[in-house]
Amino acid sequence: MRKYLFNAGVLSSITSGMAVVKATRSGPRDWRLALLWASWGIGVALALGAVKQREEGIRQDELERELRKAAKGK
């Protein structure tokens, strides 16, 4: 959980949600507001996906390293 909370991409995408909320409160309610929320949601999803993909890559590298070490030991 910490890897998500302290990631710069996730932090910036969640922080940009404050601007979306401000625009929702003060701006007109039209199709552009829906697009603004959709783009914010997509940004958050992409940031979370990037963290997950990075973590999976690290795990894959560790697994490959262990397999190479085990193959050398035989």
C-alpha positions in Angstrom: 0.0 0.0 0.0 2.9 2.3 0.8 4.2 2.0 -2.8 1.0 3.5 -4.1 0.7 6.3 -1.5 4.2 7.6 -1.9 4.5 7.3 -5.7 4.9 10.7 -7.3 2.6 9.9 -10.2 -0.2 8.7 -7.9 0.2 11.7 -5.6 0.1 14.2 -8.5 -2.9 12.6 -10.1 -4.9 12.5 -6.8 -3.8 16.1 -6.1 -5.1 17.2 -9.5 -8.5 16.0 -8.3 -8.7 19.1 -6.2 -8.7 21.2 -9.3 -11.4 19.0 -10.8 -13.5 19.5 -7.6 -13.0 23.2 -7.8 -14.0 23.3 -11.4 -17.1 21.3 -10.6 -18.1 23.7 -7.9 -17.5 26.9 -9.8 -17.8 26.0 -13.4 -20.8 25.4 -15.7 -22.3 21.9 -15.7 -22.0 20.7 -19.3 -20.3 18.0 -21.3 -16.8 19.4 -20.7 -17.2 18.7 -16.9 -17.9 15.1 -17.7 -14.8 14.9 -19.9 -12.8 16.6 -17.1 -13.9 13.9 -14.6 -13.3 11.1 -17.1 -9.8 12.3 -17.9 -9.0 12.7 -14.2 -10.2 9.1 -13.6 -8.1 7.8 -16.5 -5.1 9.6 -15.1 -5.5 8.0 -11.7 -6.0 4.6 -13.3 -2.9 5.0 -15.4 -0.8 6.1 -12.4 -2.0 3.1 -10.3 -1.4 0.8 -13.3 2.2 2.1 -13.7 3.0 1.4 -10.1 1.5 -2.2 -10.4 3.4 -2.8 -13.6 6.7 -1.6 -12.1 6.2 -3.9 -9.0 5.5 -6.9 -11.3 8.7 -6.1 -13.3 10.7 -6.0 -10.1 9.3 -9.4 -9.0 10.0 -10.9 -12.4 13.6 -9.7 -12.2 14.0 -11.2 -8.7 12.5 -14.5 -9.9 14.8 -14.7 -12.9 17.8 -13.9 -10.7 16.9 -16.7 -8.3 16.4 -19.1 -11.2 19.9 -18.2 -12.6 21.4 -18.6 -9.2 19.8 -22.0 -8.8 20.9 -23.1 -12.2 24.5 -22.2 -11.5 24.4 -24.1 -8.2 23.6 -27.5 -9.9 
